[in-house]
Amino acid sequence: MSLKTQILLYLVVLAVFDTIIPVPITALIGIYVWFQKPQWFRAWVDEIFRS
């Protein structure tokens, strides 16, 4: 499975989870990434744009 397919699958799972439980998990993850700038996210973005 390609990286883009995995990302799409994870986003769909998060969207379904967000629909079931009304806590905005994707927004919380976005805020975490925005303020903390974790190393794993930077590596993930670099890998996406390299492929």
Gaussian input, Z-matrix of N, CA and C with variables (Angstrom, degrees):
# hf/3-21g

backbone

0 1
 N
 C     1     B1
 C     2     B2     1     A1
 N     3     B3     2     A2     1     D1
 C     4     B4     3     A3     2     D2
 C     5     B5     4     A4     3     D3
 N     6     B6     5     A5     4     D4
 C     7     B7     6     A6     5     D5
 C     8     B8     7     A7     6     D6
 N     9     B9     8     A8     7     D7
 C    10    B10     9     A9     8     D8
 C    11    B11    10    A10     9     D9
 N    12    B12    11    A11    10    D10
 C    13    B13    12    A12    11    D11
 C    14    B14    13    A13    12    D12
 N    15    B15    14    A14    13    D13
 C    16    B16    15    A15    14    D14
 C    17    B17    16    A16    15    D15
 N    18    B18    17    A17    16    D16
 C    19    B19    18    A18    17    D17
 C    20    B20    19    A19    18    D18
 N    21    B21    20    A20    19    D19
 C    22    B22    21    A21    20    D20
 C    23    B23    22    A22    21    D21
 N    24    B24    23    A23    22    D22
 C    25    B25    24    A24    23    D23
 C    26    B26    25    A25    24    D24
 N    27    B27    26    A26    25    D25
 C    28    B28    27    A27    26    D26
 C    29    B29    28    A28    27    D27
 N    30    B30    29    A29    28    D28
 C    31    B31    30    A30    29    D29
 C    32    B32    31    A31    30    D30
 N    33    B33    32    A32    31    D31
 C    34    B34    33    A33    32    D32
 C    35    B35    34    A34    33    D33
 N    36    B36    35    A35    34    D34
 C    37    B37    36    A36    35    D35
 C    38    B38    37    A37    36    D36
 N    39    B39    38    A38    37    D37
 C    40    B40    39    A39    38    D38
 C    41    B41    40    A40    39    D39
 N    42    B42    41    A41    40    D40
 C    43    B43    42    A42    41    D41
 C    44    B44    43    A43    42    D42
 N    45    B45    44    A44    43    D43
 C    46    B46    45    A45    44    D44
 C    47    B47    46    A46    45    D45
 N    48    B48    47    A47    46    D46
 C    49    B49    48    A48    47    D47
 C    50    B50    49    A49    48    D48
 N    51    B51    50    A50    49    D49
 C    52    B52    51    A51    50    D50
 C    53    B53    52    A52    51    D51
 N    54    B54    53    A53    52    D52
 C    55    B55    54    A54    53    D53
 C    56    B56    55    A55    54    D54
 N    57    B57    56    A56    55    D55
 C    58    B58    57    A57    56    D56
 C    59    B59    58    A58    57    D57
 N    60    B60    59    A59    58    D58
 C    61    B61    60    A60    59    D59
 C    62    B62    61    A61    60    D60
 N    63    B63    62    A62    61    D61
 C    64    B64    63    A63    62    D62
 C    65    B65    64    A64    63    D63
 N    66    B66    65    A65    64    D64
 C    67    B67    66    A66    65    D65
 C    68    B68    67    A67    66    D66
 N    69    B69    68    A68    67    D67
 C    70    B70    69    A69    68    D68
 C    71    B71    70    A70    69    D69
 N    72    B72    71    A71    70    D70
 C    73    B73    72    A72    71    D71
 C    74    B74    73    A73    72    D72
 N    75    B75    74    A74    73    D73
 C    76    B76    75    A75    74    D74
 C    77    B77    76    A76    75    D75
 N    78    B78    77    A77    76    D76
 C    79    B79    78    A78    77    D77
 C    80    B80    79    A79    78    D78
 N    81    B81    80    A80    79    D79
 C    82    B82    81    A81    80    D80
 C    83    B83    82    A82    81    D81
 N    84    B84    83    A83    82    D82
 C    85    B85    84    A84    83    D83
 C    86    B86    85    A85    84    D84
 N    87    B87    86    A86    85    D85
 C    88    B88    87    A87    86    D86
 C    89    B89    88    A88    87    D87
 N    90    B90    89    A89    88    D88
 C    91    B91    90    A90    89    D89
 C    92    B92    91    A91    90    D90
 N    93    B93    92    A92    91    D91
 C    94    B94    93    A93    92    D92
 C    95    B95    94    A94    93    D93
 N    96    B96    95    A95    94    D94
 C    97    B97    96    A96    95    D95
 C    98    B98    97    A97    96    D96
 N    99    B99    98    A98    97    D97
 C   100   B100    99    A99    98    D98
 C   101   B101   100   A100    99    D99
 N   102   B102   101   A101   100   D100
 C   103   B103   102   A102   101   D101
 C   104   B104   103   A103   102   D102
 N   105   B105   104   A104   103   D103
 C   106   B106   105   A105   104   D104
 C   107   B107   106   A106   105   D105
 N   108   B108   107   A107   106   D106
 C   109   B109   108   A108   107   D107
 C   110   B110   109   A109   108   D108
 N   111   B111   110   A110   109   D109
 C   112   B112   111   A111   110   D110
 C   113   B113   112   A112   111   D111
 N   114   B114   113   A113   112   D112
 C   115   B115   114   A114   113   D113
 C   116   B116   115   A115   114   D114
 N   117   B117   116   A116   115   D115
 C   118   B118   117   A117   116   D116
 C   119   B119   118   A118   117   D117
 N   120   B120   119   A119   118   D118
 C   121   B121   120   A120   119   D119
 C   122   B122   121   A121   120   D120
 N   123   B123   122   A122   121   D121
 C   124   B124   123   A123   122   D122
 C   125   B125   124   A124   123   D123
 N   126   B126   125   A125   124   D124
 C   127   B127   126   A126   125   D125
 C   128   B128   127   A127   126   D126
 N   129   B129   128   A128   127   D127
 C   130   B130   129   A129   128   D128
 C   131   B131   130   A130   129   D129
 N   132   B132   131   A131   130   D130
 C   133   B133   132   A132   131   D131
 C   134   B134   133   A133   132   D132
 N   135   B135   134   A134   133   D133
 C   136   B136   135   A135   134   D134
 C   137   B137   136   A136   135   D135
 N   138   B138   137   A137   136   D136
 C   139   B139   138   A138   137   D137
 C   140   B140   139   A139   138   D138
 N   141   B141   140   A140   139   D139
 C   142   B142   141   A141   140   D140
 C   143   B143   142   A142   141   D141
 N   144   B144   143   A143   142   D142
 C   145   B145   144   A144   143   D143
 C   146   B146   145   A145   144   D144
 N   147   B147   146   A146   145   D145
 C   148   B148   147   A147   146   D146
 C   149   B149   148   A148   147   D147
 N   150   B150   149   A149   148   D148
 C   151   B151   150   A150   149   D149
 C   152   B152   151   A151   150   D150

   B1=1.4384
   B2=1.5328
   B3=1.3181
   B4=1.4554
   B5=1.5309
   B6=1.3053
   B7=1.4555
   B8=1.5238
   B9=1.3175
   B10=1.4656
   B11=1.5279
   B12=1.3183
   B13=1.4638
   B14=1.5151
   B15=1.3295
   B16=1.4619
   B17=1.5256
   B18=1.3069
   B19=1.4638
   B20=1.5241
   B21=1.3235
   B22=1.4641
   B23=1.5224
   B24=1.3088
   B25=1.4588
   B26=1.5267
   B27=1.3263
   B28=1.4612
   B29=1.5239
   B30=1.3248
   B31=1.4589
   B32=1.5226
   B33=1.3258
   B34=1.4676
   B35=1.5240
   B36=1.3256
   B37=1.4676
   B38=1.5239
   B39=1.3286
   B40=1.4710
   B41=1.5223
   B42=1.3185
   B43=1.4692
   B44=1.5252
   B45=1.3271
   B46=1.4708
   B47=1.5265
   B48=1.3346
   B49=1.4568
   B50=1.5230
   B51=1.3240
   B52=1.4607
   B53=1.5258
   B54=1.3171
   B55=1.4544
   B56=1.5285
   B57=1.3130
   B58=1.4729
   B59=1.5209
   B60=1.3250
   B61=1.4624
   B62=1.5249
   B63=1.3106
   B64=1.4673
   B65=1.5260
   B66=1.3134
   B67=1.4549
   B68=1.5264
   B69=1.3033
   B70=1.4696
   B71=1.5331
   B72=1.3207
   B73=1.4594
   B74=1.5250
   B75=1.3197
   B76=1.4646
   B77=1.5238
   B78=1.3200
   B79=1.4676
   B80=1.5231
   B81=1.3261
   B82=1.4629
   B83=1.5251
   B84=1.3337
   B85=1.4647
   B86=1.5207
   B87=1.3307
   B88=1.4634
   B89=1.5192
   B90=1.3146
   B91=1.4651
   B92=1.5212
   B93=1.3236
   B94=1.4700
   B95=1.5278
   B96=1.3224
   B97=1.4660
   B98=1.5222
   B99=1.3323
   B100=1.4576
   B101=1.5335
   B102=1.3326
   B103=1.4566
   B104=1.5293
   B105=1.3301
   B106=1.4495
   B107=1.5304
   B108=1.3288
   B109=1.4655
   B110=1.5392
   B111=1.3420
   B112=1.4615
   B113=1.5318
   B114=1.3091
   B115=1.4627
   B116=1.5314
   B117=1.3397
   B118=1.4650
   B119=1.5148
   B120=1.3218
   B121=1.4598
   B122=1.5182
   B123=1.3118
   B124=1.4776
   B125=1.5346
   B126=1.3262
   B127=1.4671
   B128=1.5292
   B129=1.3005
   B130=1.4671
   B131=1.5320
   B132=1.3225
   B133=1.4743
   B134=1.5156
   B135=1.3304
   B136=1.4661
   B137=1.5280
   B138=1.3425
   B139=1.4633
   B140=1.5365
   B141=1.3202
   B142=1.4650
   B143=1.5324
   B144=1.3227
   B145=1.4529
   B146=1.5239
   B147=1.3284
   B148=1.4620
   B149=1.5203
   B150=1.3332
   B151=1.4733
   B152=1.5122
   A1=108.08
   A2=115.87
   A3=119.72
   A4=110.50
   A5=115.69
   A6=121.50
   A7=111.05
   A8=116.80
   A9=119.88
   A10=111.32
   A11=116.86
   A12=120.83
   A13=110.42
   A14=116.97
   A15=120.92
   A16=110.85
   A17=117.11
   A18=121.22
   A19=110.12
   A20=116.28
   A21=119.98
   A22=110.64
   A23=117.51
   A24=121.68
   A25=110.96
   A26=117.46
   A27=121.14
   A28=111.12
   A29=117.28
   A30=120.52
   A31=111.56
   A32=117.05
   A33=120.45
   A34=110.06
   A35=116.94
   A36=120.53
   A37=110.29
   A38=117.04
   A39=120.04
   A40=111.71
   A41=117.45
   A42=120.71
   A43=110.90
   A44=116.97
   A45=120.43
   A46=109.75
   A47=116.76
   A48=121.21
   A49=110.48
   A50=116.61
   A51=121.93
   A52=111.40
   A53=116.95
   A54=121.27
   A55=111.22
   A56=115.98
   A57=120.87
   A58=110.94
   A59=116.41
   A60=121.40
   A61=107.44
   A62=118.22
   A63=120.24
   A64=115.31
   A65=117.71
   A66=121.35
   A67=106.65
   A68=118.09
   A69=120.34
   A70=112.35
   A71=115.58
   A72=121.14
   A73=111.02
   A74=117.16
   A75=118.90
   A76=111.00
   A77=117.25
   A78=119.98
   A79=110.85
   A80=117.03
   A81=120.24
   A82=111.41
   A83=116.52
   A84=120.35
   A85=109.78
   A86=116.83
   A87=120.53
   A88=112.44
   A89=116.86
   A90=120.67
   A91=110.39
   A92=116.74
   A93=120.77
   A94=110.83
   A95=116.62
   A96=120.94
   A97=110.33
   A98=117.28
   A99=121.45
   A100=111.69
   A101=117.13
   A102=120.27
   A103=113.73
   A104=118.69
   A105=121.14
   A106=113.39
   A107=117.19
   A108=123.57
   A109=111.65
   A110=116.13
   A111=119.68
   A112=111.93
   A113=115.54
   A114=121.97
   A115=111.43
   A116=117.45
   A117=120.12
   A118=111.19
   A119=118.60
   A120=120.62
   A121=110.70
   A122=116.41
   A123=120.57
   A124=110.01
   A125=117.30
   A126=121.09
   A127=110.31
   A128=116.94
   A129=122.91
   A130=110.16
   A131=116.63
   A132=120.72
   A133=110.30
   A134=117.83
   A135=120.55
   A136=111.45
   A137=116.34
   A138=120.73
   A139=110.96
   A140=117.19
   A141=120.79
   A142=110.25
   A143=116.42
   A144=119.55
   A145=112.88
   A146=117.70
   A147=120.51
   A148=111.85
   A149=117.10
   A150=120.00
   A151=112.53
   D1=131.38
   D2=-177.29
   D3=-73.84
   D4=163.50
   D5=-178.57
   D6=-63.04
   D7=-40.41
   D8=179.98
   D9=-64.82
   D10=-36.86
   D11=177.50
   D12=-67.37
   D13=-40.64
   D14=177.75
   D15=-62.54
   D16=-44.00
   D17=179.94
   D18=-62.37
   D19=-44.78
   D20=178.46
   D21=-61.38
   D22=-42.20
   D23=178.61
   D24=-62.29
   D25=-44.70
   D26=178.75
   D27=-62.92
   D28=-40.44
   D29=179.06
   D30=-65.97
   D31=-37.92
   D32=177.29
   D33=-65.47
   D34=-43.44
   D35=178.54
   D36=-61.86
   D37=-43.83
   D38=177.56
   D39=-63.26
   D40=-38.51
   D41=178.78
   D42=-64.86
   D43=-42.72
   D44=178.36
   D45=-64.74
   D46=-43.48
   D47=178.81
   D48=-62.67
   D49=-39.09
   D50=176.96
   D51=-63.42
   D52=-34.23
   D53=179.69
   D54=-71.84
   D55=-39.51
   D56=-178.02
   D57=-72.89
   D58=-48.30
   D59=-179.49
   D60=-108.26
   D61=118.61
   D62=-172.87
   D63=-74.55
   D64=30.28
   D65=173.93
   D66=-98.94
   D67=123.88
   D68=-176.13
   D69=-72.63
   D70=80.49
   D71=-176.20
   D72=-63.48
   D73=-42.79
   D74=-179.49
   D75=-63.94
   D76=-36.34
   D77=176.88
   D78=-66.98
   D79=-39.60
   D80=178.05
   D81=-64.10
   D82=-41.74
   D83=177.22
   D84=-64.79
   D85=-40.80
   D86=177.99
   D87=-61.86
   D88=-42.10
   D89=177.84
   D90=-64.88
   D91=-42.32
   D92=177.66
   D93=-59.04
   D94=-47.30
   D95=-179.47
   D96=-65.29
   D97=-39.77
   D98=-178.64
   D99=-61.64
   D100=-44.64
   D101=-174.28
   D102=-90.21
   D103=-36.65
   D104=-175.33
   D105=-89.08
   D106=-25.97
   D107=-177.83
   D108=47.88
   D109=63.15
   D110=-176.64
   D111=-67.37
   D112=149.02
   D113=-177.62
   D114=-63.61
   D115=-36.42
   D116=-178.81
   D117=-63.26
   D118=-32.58
   D119=-179.55
   D120=-71.20
   D121=-41.58
   D122=178.43
   D123=-61.98
   D124=-43.83
   D125=178.31
   D126=-63.17
   D127=-38.79
   D128=179.90
   D129=-63.93
   D130=-46.49
   D131=179.41
   D132=-65.09
   D133=-42.71
   D134=177.94
   D135=-60.17
   D136=-40.49
   D137=179.61
   D138=-65.93
   D139=-38.26
   D140=179.32
   D141=-64.17
   D142=-46.36
   D143=-176.16
   D144=-76.46
   D145=-19.87
   D146=175.45
   D147=-73.59
   D148=-31.65
   D149=-176.65
   D150=-85.18

